[in-house]
Amino acid sequence: MTLAPEQAATHFVGAGVRCTPHAGGHINASWQVEVHGGHFFLQRLNRRVFPDPRAVMRNVVAVTAHVRALGSAVTVPRLLVTERGAPWLDDG
């Protein structure tokens, strides 16, 4: 079962979210999420292209942490965590 974007987003920031589709992606479905005066970006990985989304996300976590640790001028996304502390949501 695939959660609706609003349902998925609540696992990261709680209730009161509004999701707007983000056009332009070619592989993953993407949304701009607004909540409590802030905003973030939500993506659903395409499992046909990325059959092991957990491996993809482990790599994203490792790369963003590594770049931050270098103190690089390169900007990397800040990953939000779910209410359970996971940096991604696996909705099956």
PDB file of N, CA, C and O in Angstrom:
ATOM      1  N   MET A   1       0.832  -1.174   0.000  1.00  0.00           N
ATOM      2  CA  MET A   1       0.000   0.000   0.000  1.00  0.00           C
ATOM      3  C   MET A   1       0.883   1.246   0.000  1.00  0.00           C
ATOM      4  O   MET A   1       1.876   1.315   0.724  1.00  0.00           O
ATOM      5  N   THR A   2       0.517   2.208  -0.802  1.00  0.00           N
ATOM      6  CA  THR A   2       1.263   3.450  -0.871  1.00  0.00           C
ATOM      7  C   THR A   2       0.464   4.553  -0.190  1.00  0.00           C
ATOM      8  O   THR A   2      -0.702   4.781  -0.514  1.00  0.00           O
ATOM      9  N   LEU A   3       1.097   5.227   0.746  1.00  0.00           N
ATOM     10  CA  LEU A   3       0.435   6.311   1.456  1.00  0.00           C
ATOM     11  C   LEU A   3       0.293   7.538   0.563  1.00  0.00           C
ATOM     12  O   LEU A   3       1.123   7.779  -0.313  1.00  0.00           O
ATOM     13  N   ALA A   4      -0.764   8.307   0.792  1.00  0.00           N
ATOM     14  CA  ALA A   4      -0.896   9.601   0.145  1.00  0.00           C
ATOM     15  C   ALA A   4       0.211  10.507   0.670  1.00  0.00           C
ATOM     16  O   ALA A   4       0.672  10.315   1.795  1.00  0.00           O
ATOM     17  N   PRO A   5       0.651  11.494  -0.121  1.00  0.00           N
ATOM     18  CA  PRO A   5       1.738  12.372   0.335  1.00  0.00           C
ATOM     19  C   PRO A   5       1.471  13.014   1.694  1.00  0.00           C
ATOM     20  O   PRO A   5       2.371  13.092   2.530  1.00  0.00           O
ATOM     21  N   GLU A   6       0.240  13.475   1.920  1.00  0.00           N
ATOM     22  CA  GLU A   6      -0.081  14.104   3.205  1.00  0.00           C
ATOM     23  C   GLU A   6       0.088  13.116   4.356  1.00  0.00           C
ATOM     24  O   GLU A   6       0.582  13.480   5.424  1.00  0.00           O
ATOM     25  N   GLN A   7      -0.321  11.868   4.138  1.00  0.00           N
ATOM     26  CA  GLN A   7      -0.160  10.848   5.179  1.00  0.00           C
ATOM     27  C   GLN A   7       1.317  10.575   5.442  1.00  0.00           C
ATOM     28  O   GLN A   7       1.735  10.472   6.595  1.00  0.00           O
ATOM     29  N   ALA A   8       2.099  10.460   4.390  1.00  0.00           N
ATOM     30  CA  ALA A   8       3.531  10.200   4.545  1.00  0.00           C
ATOM     31  C   ALA A   8       4.211  11.359   5.267  1.00  0.00           C
ATOM     32  O   ALA A   8       5.018  11.139   6.170  1.00  0.00           O
ATOM     33  N   ALA A   9       3.890  12.590   4.875  1.00  0.00           N
ATOM     34  CA  ALA A   9       4.533  13.767   5.463  1.00  0.00           C
ATOM     35  C   ALA A   9       4.277  13.877   6.962  1.00  0.00           C
ATOM     36  O   ALA A   9       5.140  14.341   7.708  1.00  0.00           O
ATOM     37  N   THR A  10       3.093  13.453   7.406  1.00  0.00           N
ATOM     38  CA  THR A  10       2.798  13.550   8.838  1.00  0.00           C
ATOM     39  C   THR A  10       3.734  12.696   9.682  1.00  0.00           C
ATOM     40  O   THR A  10       3.929  12.987  10.862  1.00  0.00           O
ATOM     41  N   HIS A  11       4.313  11.660   9.111  1.00  0.00           N
ATOM     42  CA  HIS A  11       5.271  10.825   9.852  1.00  0.00           C
ATOM     43  C   HIS A  11       6.557  11.598  10.154  1.00  0.00           C
ATOM     44  O   HIS A  11       7.297  11.235  11.068  1.00  0.00           O
ATOM     45  N   PHE A  12       6.824  12.662   9.390  1.00  0.00           N
ATOM     46  CA  PHE A  12       8.030  13.465   9.591  1.00  0.00           C
ATOM     47  C   PHE A  12       7.787  14.724  10.417  1.00  0.00           C
ATOM     48  O   PHE A  12       8.655  15.138  11.185  1.00  0.00           O
ATOM     49  N   VAL A  13       6.605  15.339  10.263  1.00  0.00           N
ATOM     50  CA  VAL A  13       6.392  16.634  10.907  1.00  0.00           C
ATOM     51  C   VAL A  13       5.070  16.765  11.649  1.00  0.00           C
ATOM     52  O   VAL A  13       4.766  17.837  12.174  1.00  0.00           O
ATOM     53  N   GLY A  14       4.298  15.728  11.703  1.00  0.00           N
ATOM     54  CA  GLY A  14       3.022  15.793  12.399  1.00  0.00           C
ATOM     55  C   GLY A  14       1.901  16.287  11.502  1.00  0.00           C
ATOM     56  O   GLY A  14       2.052  16.380  10.284  1.00  0.00           O
ATOM     57  N   ALA A  15       0.780  16.600  12.122  1.00  0.00           N
ATOM     58  CA  ALA A  15      -0.428  16.969  11.384  1.00  0.00           C
ATOM     59  C   ALA A  15      -0.337  18.393  10.843  1.00  0.00           C
ATOM     60  O   ALA A  15       0.564  19.158  11.188  1.00  0.00           O
ATOM     61  N   GLY A  16      -1.287  18.716   9.996  1.00  0.00           N
ATOM     62  CA  GLY A  16      -1.402  20.064   9.476  1.00  0.00           C
ATOM     63  C   GLY A  16      -0.558  20.344   8.248  1.00  0.00           C
ATOM     64  O   GLY A  16      -0.159  21.486   8.020  1.00  0.00           O
ATOM     65  N   VAL A  17      -0.279  19.324   7.456  1.00  0.00           N
ATOM     66  CA  VAL A  17       0.551  19.512   6.266  1.00  0.00           C
ATOM     67  C   VAL A  17      -0.308  19.773   5.039  1.00  0.00           C
ATOM     68  O   VAL A  17      -1.467  19.366   4.970  1.00  0.00           O
ATOM     69  N   ARG A  18       0.286  20.457   4.079  1.00  0.00           N
ATOM     70  CA  ARG A  18      -0.338  20.638   2.778  1.00  0.00           C
ATOM     71  C   ARG A  18       0.706  20.287   1.735  1.00  0.00           C
ATOM     72  O   ARG A  18       1.800  20.851   1.734  1.00  0.00           O
ATOM     73  N   CYS A  19       0.376  19.359   0.849  1.00  0.00           N
ATOM     74  CA  CYS A  19       1.312  18.896  -0.167  1.00  0.00           C
ATOM     75  C   CYS A  19       0.876  19.381  -1.547  1.00  0.00           C
ATOM     76  O   CYS A  19      -0.291  19.275  -1.921  1.00  0.00           O
ATOM     77  N   THR A  20       1.836  19.910  -2.288  1.00  0.00           N
ATOM     78  CA  THR A  20       1.598  20.364  -3.647  1.00  0.00           C
ATOM     79  C   THR A  20       2.543  19.608  -4.564  1.00  0.00           C
ATOM     80  O   THR A  20       3.751  19.602  -4.328  1.00  0.00           O
ATOM     81  N   PRO A  21       2.015  18.963  -5.616  1.00  0.00           N
ATOM     82  CA  PRO A  21       2.909  18.238  -6.527  1.00  0.00           C
ATOM     83  C   PRO A  21       4.003  19.157  -7.076  1.00  0.00           C
ATOM     84  O   PRO A  21       3.755  20.318  -7.401  1.00  0.00           O
ATOM     85  N   HIS A  22       5.201  18.618  -7.170  1.00  0.00           N
ATOM     86  CA  HIS A  22       6.344  19.344  -7.725  1.00  0.00           C
ATOM     87  C   HIS A  22       6.606  18.777  -9.114  1.00  0.00           C
ATOM     88  O   HIS A  22       7.034  17.631  -9.257  1.00  0.00           O
ATOM     89  N   ALA A  23       6.350  19.573 -10.119  1.00  0.00           N
ATOM     90  CA  ALA A  23       6.521  19.120 -11.500  1.00  0.00           C
ATOM     91  C   ALA A  23       7.987  19.139 -11.901  1.00  0.00           C
ATOM     92  O   ALA A  23       8.801  19.844 -11.305  1.00  0.00           O
ATOM     93  N   GLY A  24       8.304  18.366 -12.903  1.00  0.00           N
ATOM     94  CA  GLY A  24       9.649  18.414 -13.464  1.00  0.00           C
ATOM     95  C   GLY A  24      10.486  17.188 -13.191  1.00  0.00           C
ATOM     96  O   GLY A  24      11.515  16.999 -13.839  1.00  0.00           O
ATOM     97  N   GLY A  25      10.081  16.343 -12.252  1.00  0.00           N
ATOM     98  CA  GLY A  25      10.841  15.130 -11.998  1.00  0.00           C
ATOM     99  C   GLY A  25      10.594  14.091 -13.085  1.00  0.00           C
ATOM    100  O   GLY A  25       9.497  14.000 -13.635  1.00  0.00           O
ATOM    101  N   HIS A  26      11.599  13.332 -13.379  1.00  0.00           N
ATOM    102  CA  HIS A  26      11.467  12.315 -14.416  1.00  0.00           C
ATOM    103  C   HIS A  26      11.413  10.905 -13.857  1.00  0.00           C
ATOM    104  O   HIS A  26      10.989   9.979 -14.549  1.00  0.00           O
ATOM    105  N   ILE A  27      11.835  10.733 -12.619  1.00  0.00           N
ATOM    106  CA  ILE A  27      11.936   9.381 -12.056  1.00  0.00           C
ATOM    107  C   ILE A  27      11.063   9.223 -10.822  1.00  0.00           C
ATOM    108  O   ILE A  27      10.272   8.282 -10.746  1.00  0.00           O
ATOM    109  N   ASN A  28      11.189  10.116  -9.864  1.00  0.00           N
ATOM    110  CA  ASN A  28      10.468  10.003  -8.600  1.00  0.00           C
ATOM    111  C   ASN A  28       9.301  10.978  -8.545  1.00  0.00           C
ATOM    112  O   ASN A  28       9.349  12.041  -9.164  1.00  0.00           O
ATOM    113  N   ALA A  29       8.263  10.624  -7.815  1.00  0.00           N
ATOM    114  CA  ALA A  29       7.166  11.553  -7.553  1.00  0.00           C
ATOM    115  C   ALA A  29       7.616  12.485  -6.434  1.00  0.00           C
ATOM    116  O   ALA A  29       8.207  12.033  -5.453  1.00  0.00           O
ATOM    117  N   SER A  30       7.341  13.785  -6.572  1.00  0.00           N
ATOM    118  CA  SER A  30       7.847  14.773  -5.623  1.00  0.00           C
ATOM    119  C   SER A  30       6.763  15.763  -5.241  1.00  0.00           C
ATOM    120  O   SER A  30       5.875  16.071  -6.035  1.00  0.00           O
ATOM    121  N   TRP A  31       6.849  16.262  -3.999  1.00  0.00           N
ATOM    122  CA  TRP A  31       5.889  17.236  -3.485  1.00  0.00           C
ATOM    123  C   TRP A  31       6.608  18.295  -2.663  1.00  0.00           C
ATOM    124  O   TRP A  31       7.602  18.013  -1.994  1.00  0.00           O
ATOM    125  N   GLN A  32       6.092  19.512  -2.726  1.00  0.00           N
ATOM    126  CA  GLN A  32       6.483  20.581  -1.816  1.00  0.00           C
ATOM    127  C   GLN A  32       5.506  20.480  -0.645  1.00  0.00           C
ATOM    128  O   GLN A  32       4.293  20.494  -0.849  1.00  0.00           O
ATOM    129  N   VAL A  33       6.019  20.379   0.560  1.00  0.00           N
ATOM    130  CA  VAL A  33       5.174  20.224   1.749  1.00  0.00           C
ATOM    131  C   VAL A  33       5.277  21.485   2.587  1.00  0.00           C
ATOM    132  O   VAL A  33       6.375  21.942   2.905  1.00  0.00           O
ATOM    133  N   GLU A  34       4.130  22.044   2.944  1.00  0.00           N
ATOM    134  CA  GLU A  34       4.078  23.204   3.820  1.00  0.00           C
ATOM    135  C   GLU A  34       3.472  22.781   5.143  1.00  0.00           C
ATOM    136  O   GLU A  34       2.461  22.079   5.189  1.00  0.00           O
ATOM    137  N   VAL A  35       4.114  23.224   6.227  1.00  0.00           N
ATOM    138  CA  VAL A  35       3.637  22.888   7.565  1.00  0.00           C
ATOM    139  C   VAL A  35       4.156  23.918   8.564  1.00  0.00           C
ATOM    140  O   VAL A  35       5.330  24.287   8.526  1.00  0.00           O
ATOM    141  N   HIS A  36       3.288  24.378   9.450  1.00  0.00           N
ATOM    142  CA  HIS A  36       3.667  25.277  10.553  1.00  0.00           C
ATOM    143  C   HIS A  36       4.566  26.423  10.099  1.00  0.00           C
ATOM    144  O   HIS A  36       5.518  26.774  10.795  1.00  0.00           O
ATOM    145  N   GLY A  37       4.276  27.003   8.950  1.00  0.00           N
ATOM    146  CA  GLY A  37       5.051  28.139   8.469  1.00  0.00           C
ATOM    147  C   GLY A  37       6.348  27.777   7.775  1.00  0.00           C
ATOM    148  O   GLY A  37       7.047  28.666   7.289  1.00  0.00           O
ATOM    149  N   GLY A  38       6.689  26.510   7.714  1.00  0.00           N
ATOM    150  CA  GLY A  38       7.906  26.083   7.029  1.00  0.00           C
ATOM    151  C   GLY A  38       7.566  25.206   5.836  1.00  0.00           C
ATOM    152  O   GLY A  38       6.398  24.963   5.532  1.00  0.00           O
ATOM    153  N   HIS A  39       8.588  24.748   5.185  1.00  0.00           N
ATOM    154  CA  HIS A  39       8.348  23.863   4.051  1.00  0.00           C
ATOM    155  C   HIS A  39       9.511  22.890   3.875  1.00  0.00           C
ATOM    156  O   HIS A  39      10.631  23.137   4.323  1.00  0.00           O
ATOM    157  N   PHE A  40       9.212  21.790   3.217  1.00  0.00           N
ATOM    158  CA  PHE A  40      10.244  20.831   2.858  1.00  0.00           C
ATOM    159  C   PHE A  40       9.819  20.083   1.607  1.00  0.00           C
ATOM    160  O   PHE A  40       8.715  20.274   1.099  1.00  0.00           O
ATOM    161  N   PHE A  41      10.697  19.238   1.123  1.00  0.00           N
ATOM    162  CA  PHE A  41      10.514  18.507  -0.120  1.00  0.00           C
ATOM    163  C   PHE A  41      10.334  17.034   0.224  1.00  0.00           C
ATOM    164  O   PHE A  41      11.102  16.485   1.015  1.00  0.00           O
ATOM    165  N   LEU A  42       9.341  16.400  -0.353  1.00  0.00           N
ATOM    166  CA  LEU A  42       9.058  14.983  -0.120  1.00  0.00           C
ATOM    167  C   LEU A  42       9.144  14.244  -1.440  1.00  0.00           C
ATOM    168  O   LEU A  42       8.586  14.690  -2.443  1.00  0.00           O
ATOM    169  N   GLN A  43       9.839  13.118  -1.448  1.00  0.00           N
ATOM    170  CA  GLN A  43       9.910  12.304  -2.655  1.00  0.00           C
ATOM    171  C   GLN A  43       9.512  10.872  -2.371  1.00  0.00           C
ATOM    172  O   GLN A  43       9.772  10.339  -1.293  1.00  0.00           O
ATOM    173  N   ARG A  44       8.872  10.254  -3.361  1.00  0.00           N
ATOM    174  CA  ARG A  44       8.588   8.819  -3.337  1.00  0.00           C
ATOM    175  C   ARG A  44       9.494   8.196  -4.386  1.00  0.00           C
ATOM    176  O   ARG A  44       9.393   8.500  -5.574  1.00  0.00           O
ATOM    177  N   LEU A  45      10.380   7.319  -3.929  1.00  0.00           N
ATOM    178  CA  LEU A  45      11.294   6.669  -4.866  1.00  0.00           C
ATOM    179  C   LEU A  45      10.534   5.721  -5.783  1.00  0.00           C
ATOM    180  O   LEU A  45       9.639   4.996  -5.348  1.00  0.00           O
ATOM    181  N   ASN A  46      10.898   5.737  -7.031  1.00  0.00           N
ATOM    182  CA  ASN A  46      10.315   4.854  -8.034  1.00  0.00           C
ATOM    183  C   ASN A  46      10.958   3.476  -7.886  1.00  0.00           C
ATOM    184  O   ASN A  46      12.137   3.300  -8.192  1.00  0.00           O
ATOM    185  N   ARG A  47      10.187   2.511  -7.421  1.00  0.00           N
ATOM    186  CA  ARG A  47      10.741   1.174  -7.144  1.00  0.00           C
ATOM    187  C   ARG A  47      11.092   0.404  -8.412  1.00  0.00           C
ATOM    188  O   ARG A  47      11.850  -0.564  -8.351  1.00  0.00           O
ATOM    189  N   ARG A  48      10.564   0.809  -9.543  1.00  0.00           N
ATOM    190  CA  ARG A  48      10.981   0.157 -10.800  1.00  0.00           C
ATOM    191  C   ARG A  48      12.389   0.582 -11.169  1.00  0.00           C
ATOM    192  O   ARG A  48      13.153  -0.201 -11.734  1.00  0.00           O
ATOM    193  N   VAL A  49      12.731   1.818 -10.851  1.00  0.00           N
ATOM    194  CA  VAL A  49      14.070   2.330 -11.138  1.00  0.00           C
ATOM    195  C   VAL A  49      15.030   2.000  -9.995  1.00  0.00           C
ATOM    196  O   VAL A  49      16.191   1.664 -10.228  1.00  0.00           O
ATOM    197  N   PHE A  50      14.535   2.098  -8.760  1.00  0.00           N
ATOM    198  CA  PHE A  50      15.340   1.825  -7.569  1.00  0.00           C
ATOM    199  C   PHE A  50      14.706   0.669  -6.799  1.00  0.00           C
ATOM    200  O   PHE A  50      13.956   0.908  -5.853  1.00  0.00           O
ATOM    201  N   PRO A  51      14.987  -0.571  -7.178  1.00  0.00           N
ATOM    202  CA  PRO A  51      14.326  -1.710  -6.537  1.00  0.00           C
ATOM    203  C   PRO A  51      14.691  -1.911  -5.066  1.00  0.00           C
ATOM    204  O   PRO A  51      13.992  -2.626  -4.348  1.00  0.00           O
ATOM    205  N   ASP A  52      15.782  -1.287  -4.613  1.00  0.00           N
ATOM    206  CA  ASP A  52      16.175  -1.384  -3.207  1.00  0.00           C
ATOM    207  C   ASP A  52      16.232   0.024  -2.600  1.00  0.00           C
ATOM    208  O   ASP A  52      17.319   0.570  -2.410  1.00  0.00           O
ATOM    209  N   PRO A  53      15.064   0.616  -2.294  1.00  0.00           N
ATOM    210  CA  PRO A  53      15.061   2.000  -1.801  1.00  0.00           C
ATOM    211  C   PRO A  53      15.809   2.179  -0.483  1.00  0.00           C
ATOM    212  O   PRO A  53      16.325   3.262  -0.209  1.00  0.00           O
ATOM    213  N   ARG A  54      15.872   1.138   0.328  1.00  0.00           N
ATOM    214  CA  ARG A  54      16.627   1.260   1.588  1.00  0.00           C
ATOM    215  C   ARG A  54      18.109   1.471   1.308  1.00  0.00           C
ATOM    216  O   ARG A  54      18.763   2.257   1.993  1.00  0.00           O
ATOM    217  N   ALA A  55      18.640   0.784   0.319  1.00  0.00           N
ATOM    218  CA  ALA A  55      20.046   0.974  -0.051  1.00  0.00           C
ATOM    219  C   ALA A  55      20.268   2.393  -0.574  1.00  0.00           C
ATOM    220  O   ALA A  55      21.276   3.022  -0.253  1.00  0.00           O
ATOM    221  N   VAL A  56      19.338   2.893  -1.370  1.00  0.00           N
ATOM    222  CA  VAL A  56      19.444   4.264  -1.875  1.00  0.00           C
ATOM    223  C   VAL A  56      19.487   5.239  -0.707  1.00  0.00           C
ATOM    224  O   VAL A  56      20.340   6.126  -0.667  1.00  0.00           O
ATOM    225  N   MET A  57      18.579   5.080   0.232  1.00  0.00           N
ATOM    226  CA  MET A  57      18.508   6.007   1.353  1.00  0.00           C
ATOM    227  C   MET A  57      19.706   5.879   2.291  1.00  0.00           C
ATOM    228  O   MET A  57      20.155   6.877   2.855  1.00  0.00           O
ATOM    229  N   ARG A  58      20.226   4.670   2.465  1.00  0.00           N
ATOM    230  CA  ARG A  58      21.454   4.523   3.270  1.00  0.00           C
ATOM    231  C   ARG A  58      22.589   5.320   2.621  1.00  0.00           C
ATOM    232  O   ARG A  58      23.383   5.957   3.313  1.00  0.00           O
ATOM    233  N   ASN A  59      22.659   5.278   1.288  1.00  0.00           N
ATOM    234  CA  ASN A  59      23.686   6.040   0.577  1.00  0.00           C
ATOM    235  C   ASN A  59      23.458   7.542   0.725  1.00  0.00           C
ATOM    236  O   ASN A  59      24.415   8.286   0.937  1.00  0.00           O
ATOM    237  N   VAL A  60      22.219   7.999   0.619  1.00  0.00           N
ATOM    238  CA  VAL A  60      21.908   9.422   0.781  1.00  0.00           C
ATOM    239  C   VAL A  60      22.328   9.887   2.178  1.00  0.00           C
ATOM    240  O   VAL A  60      22.949  10.940   2.325  1.00  0.00           O
ATOM    241  N   VAL A  61      21.990   9.109   3.189  1.00  0.00           N
ATOM    242  CA  VAL A  61      22.361   9.450   4.566  1.00  0.00           C
ATOM    243  C   VAL A  61      23.884   9.520   4.698  1.00  0.00           C
ATOM    244  O   VAL A  61      24.409  10.464   5.288  1.00  0.00           O
ATOM    245  N   ALA A  62      24.587   8.541   4.160  1.00  0.00           N
ATOM    246  CA  ALA A  62      26.053   8.500   4.269  1.00  0.00           C
ATOM    247  C   ALA A  62      26.706   9.668   3.530  1.00  0.00           C
ATOM    248  O   ALA A  62      27.617  10.303   4.060  1.00  0.00           O
ATOM    249  N   VAL A  63      26.254   9.948   2.331  1.00  0.00           N
ATOM    250  CA  VAL A  63      26.867  11.023   1.541  1.00  0.00           C
ATOM    251  C   VAL A  63      26.603  12.386   2.173  1.00  0.00           C
ATOM    252  O   VAL A  63      27.520  13.200   2.281  1.00  0.00           O
ATOM    253  N   THR A  64      25.367  12.647   2.591  1.00  0.00           N
ATOM    254  CA  THR A  64      25.087  13.954   3.184  1.00  0.00           C
ATOM    255  C   THR A  64      25.861  14.144   4.492  1.00  0.00           C
ATOM    256  O   THR A  64      26.349  15.241   4.764  1.00  0.00           O
ATOM    257  N   ALA A  65      25.976  13.104   5.293  1.00  0.00           N
ATOM    258  CA  ALA A  65      26.752  13.199   6.541  1.00  0.00           C
ATOM    259  C   ALA A  65      28.231  13.442   6.238  1.00  0.00           C
ATOM    260  O   ALA A  65      28.877  14.253   6.903  1.00  0.00           O
ATOM    261  N   HIS A  66      28.758  12.753   5.254  1.00  0.00           N
ATOM    262  CA  HIS A  66      30.171  12.901   4.894  1.00  0.00           C
ATOM    263  C   HIS A  66      30.469  14.326   4.411  1.00  0.00           C
ATOM    264  O   HIS A  66      31.449  14.935   4.839  1.00  0.00           O
ATOM    265  N   VAL A  67      29.630  14.851   3.527  1.00  0.00           N
ATOM    266  CA  VAL A  67      29.854  16.205   3.003  1.00  0.00           C
ATOM    267  C   VAL A  67      29.767  17.232   4.128  1.00  0.00           C
ATOM    268  O   VAL A  67      30.571  18.162   4.184  1.00  0.00           O
ATOM    269  N   ARG A  68      28.799  17.067   5.017  1.00  0.00           N
ATOM    270  CA  ARG A  68      28.690  17.989   6.157  1.00  0.00           C
ATOM    271  C   ARG A  68      29.931  17.920   7.047  1.00  0.00           C
ATOM    272  O   ARG A  68      30.427  18.945   7.513  1.00  0.00           O
ATOM    273  N   ALA A  69      30.430  16.691   7.282  1.00  0.00           N
ATOM    274  CA  ALA A  69      31.594  16.520   8.153  1.00  0.00           C
ATOM    275  C   ALA A  69      32.844  17.177   7.563  1.00  0.00           C
ATOM    276  O   ALA A  69      33.746  17.569   8.303  1.00  0.00           O
ATOM    277  N   LEU A  70      32.900  17.298   6.247  1.00  0.00           N
ATOM    278  CA  LEU A  70      34.042  17.946   5.604  1.00  0.00           C
ATOM    279  C   LEU A  70      34.024  19.452   5.783  1.00  0.00           C
ATOM    280  O   LEU A  70      35.032  20.124   5.564  1.00  0.00           O
ATOM    281  N   GLY A  71      32.867  19.983   6.185  1.00  0.00           N
ATOM    282  CA  GLY A  71      32.752  21.428   6.297  1.00  0.00           C
ATOM    283  C   GLY A  71      32.783  22.090   4.935  1.00  0.00           C
ATOM    284  O   GLY A  71      33.175  23.250   4.801  1.00  0.00           O
ATOM    285  N   SER A  72      32.376  21.358   3.947  1.00  0.00           N
ATOM    286  CA  SER A  72      32.415  21.821   2.570  1.00  0.00           C
ATOM    287  C   SER A  72      31.451  22.979   2.339  1.00  0.00           C
ATOM    288  O   SER A  72      30.467  23.137   3.061  1.00  0.00           O
ATOM    289  N   ALA A  73      31.748  23.785   1.327  1.00  0.00           N
ATOM    290  CA  ALA A  73      30.848  24.861   0.920  1.00  0.00           C
ATOM    291  C   ALA A  73      29.678  24.319   0.100  1.00  0.00           C
ATOM    292  O   ALA A  73      28.755  25.060  -0.238  1.00  0.00           O
ATOM    293  N   VAL A  74      29.722  23.054  -0.210  1.00  0.00           N
ATOM    294  CA  VAL A  74      28.638  22.430  -0.971  1.00  0.00           C
ATOM    295  C   VAL A  74      27.428  22.264  -0.052  1.00  0.00           C
ATOM    296  O   VAL A  74      27.558  21.782   1.074  1.00  0.00           O
ATOM    297  N   THR A  75      26.274  22.659  -0.529  1.00  0.00           N
ATOM    298  CA  THR A  75      25.048  22.529   0.246  1.00  0.00           C
ATOM    299  C   THR A  75      24.416  21.177  -0.017  1.00  0.00           C
ATOM    300  O   THR A  75      24.228  20.785  -1.168  1.00  0.00           O
ATOM    301  N   VAL A  76      24.092  20.469   1.042  1.00  0.00           N
ATOM    302  CA  VAL A  76      23.392  19.189   0.911  1.00  0.00           C
ATOM    303  C   VAL A  76      22.081  19.286   1.679  1.00  0.00           C
ATOM    304  O   VAL A  76      21.974  20.058   2.632  1.00  0.00           O
ATOM    305  N   PRO A  77      21.088  18.512   1.271  1.00  0.00           N
ATOM    306  CA  PRO A  77      19.806  18.580   1.978  1.00  0.00           C
ATOM    307  C   PRO A  77      19.924  18.130   3.425  1.00  0.00           C
ATOM    308  O   PRO A  77      20.730  17.263   3.763  1.00  0.00           O
ATOM    309  N   ARG A  78      19.109  18.735   4.264  1.00  0.00           N
ATOM    310  CA  ARG A  78      18.984  18.279   5.647  1.00  0.00           C
ATOM    311  C   ARG A  78      17.853  17.270   5.651  1.00  0.00           C
ATOM    312  O   ARG A  78      16.728  17.591   5.271  1.00  0.00           O
ATOM    313  N   LEU A  79      18.144  16.063   6.075  1.00  0.00           N
ATOM    314  CA  LEU A  79      17.138  15.010   6.081  1.00  0.00           C
ATOM    315  C   LEU A  79      16.321  15.077   7.362  1.00  0.00           C
ATOM    316  O   LEU A  79      16.872  15.146   8.461  1.00  0.00           O
ATOM    317  N   LEU A  80      15.024  15.057   7.212  1.00  0.00           N
ATOM    318  CA  LEU A  80      14.142  14.967   8.371  1.00  0.00           C
ATOM    319  C   LEU A  80      14.018  13.510   8.774  1.00  0.00           C
ATOM    320  O   LEU A  80      14.205  12.616   7.949  1.00  0.00           O
ATOM    321  N   VAL A  81      13.706  13.270  10.023  1.00  0.00           N
ATOM    322  CA  VAL A  81      13.497  11.903  10.481  1.00  0.00           C
ATOM    323  C   VAL A  81      12.034  11.716  10.867  1.00  0.00           C
ATOM    324  O   VAL A  81      11.340  12.672  11.215  1.00  0.00           O
ATOM    325  N   THR A  82      11.586  10.487  10.801  1.00  0.00           N
ATOM    326  CA  THR A  82      10.212  10.164  11.179  1.00  0.00           C
ATOM    327  C   THR A  82      10.069  10.216  12.697  1.00  0.00           C
ATOM    328  O   THR A  82      11.049  10.395  13.420  1.00  0.00           O
ATOM    329  N   GLU A  83       8.844  10.060  13.161  1.00  0.00           N
ATOM    330  CA  GLU A  83       8.596  10.046  14.608  1.00  0.00           C
ATOM    331  C   GLU A  83       9.337   8.896  15.283  1.00  0.00           C
ATOM    332  O   GLU A  83       9.521   8.909  16.500  1.00  0.00           O
ATOM    333  N   ARG A  84       9.756   7.921  14.518  1.00  0.00           N
ATOM    334  CA  ARG A  84      10.532   6.797  15.073  1.00  0.00           C
ATOM    335  C   ARG A  84      12.034   6.989  14.925  1.00  0.00           C
ATOM    336  O   ARG A  84      12.815   6.120  15.313  1.00  0.00           O
ATOM    337  N   GLY A  85      12.441   8.123  14.364  1.00  0.00           N
ATOM    338  CA  GLY A  85      13.859   8.436  14.225  1.00  0.00           C
ATOM    339  C   GLY A  85      14.513   7.943  12.962  1.00  0.00           C
ATOM    340  O   GLY A  85      15.732   8.050  12.826  1.00  0.00           O
ATOM    341  N   ALA A  86      13.751   7.408  12.034  1.00  0.00           N
ATOM    342  CA  ALA A  86      14.310   6.900  10.776  1.00  0.00           C
ATOM    343  C   ALA A  86      14.388   8.021   9.738  1.00  0.00           C
ATOM    344  O   ALA A  86      13.477   8.846   9.667  1.00  0.00           O
ATOM    345  N   PRO A  87      15.453   8.071   8.934  1.00  0.00           N
ATOM    346  CA  PRO A  87      15.586   9.125   7.930  1.00  0.00           C
ATOM    347  C   PRO A  87      14.795   8.852   6.648  1.00  0.00           C
ATOM    348  O   PRO A  87      14.964   9.564   5.658  1.00  0.00           O
ATOM    349  N   TRP A  88      13.961   7.860   6.654  1.00  0.00           N
ATOM    350  CA  TRP A  88      13.059   7.588   5.537  1.00  0.00           C
ATOM    351  C   TRP A  88      11.860   6.819   6.067  1.00  0.00           C
ATOM    352  O   TRP A  88      11.895   6.225   7.144  1.00  0.00           O
ATOM    353  N   LEU A  89      10.805   6.851   5.276  1.00  0.00           N
ATOM    354  CA  LEU A  89       9.582   6.125   5.637  1.00  0.00           C
ATOM    355  C   LEU A  89       9.389   5.038   4.611  1.00  0.00           C
ATOM    356  O   LEU A  89       9.334   5.312   3.412  1.00  0.00           O
ATOM    357  N   ASP A  90       9.285   3.815   5.067  1.00  0.00           N
ATOM    358  CA  ASP A  90       9.015   2.679   4.186  1.00  0.00           C
ATOM    359  C   ASP A  90       7.549   2.302   4.387  1.00  0.00           C
ATOM    360  O   ASP A  90       7.172   1.712   5.400  1.00  0.00           O
ATOM    361  N   ASP A  91       6.743   2.653   3.406  1.00  0.00           N
ATOM    362  CA  ASP A  91       5.304   2.364   3.524  1.00  0.00           C
ATOM    363  C   ASP A  91       4.919   1.076   2.811  1.00  0.00           C
ATOM    364  O   ASP A  91       3.744   0.819   2.551  1.00  0.00           O
ATOM    365  N   GLY A  92       5.942   0.265   2.497  1.00  0.00           N
ATOM    366  CA  GLY A  92       5.655  -1.039   1.887  1.00  0.00           C
ATOM    367  C   GLY A  92       5.430  -0.921   0.431  1.00  0.00           C
ATOM    368  O   GLY A  92       5.176  -1.922  -0.238  1.00  0.00           O
TER     369      GLY A  92
END
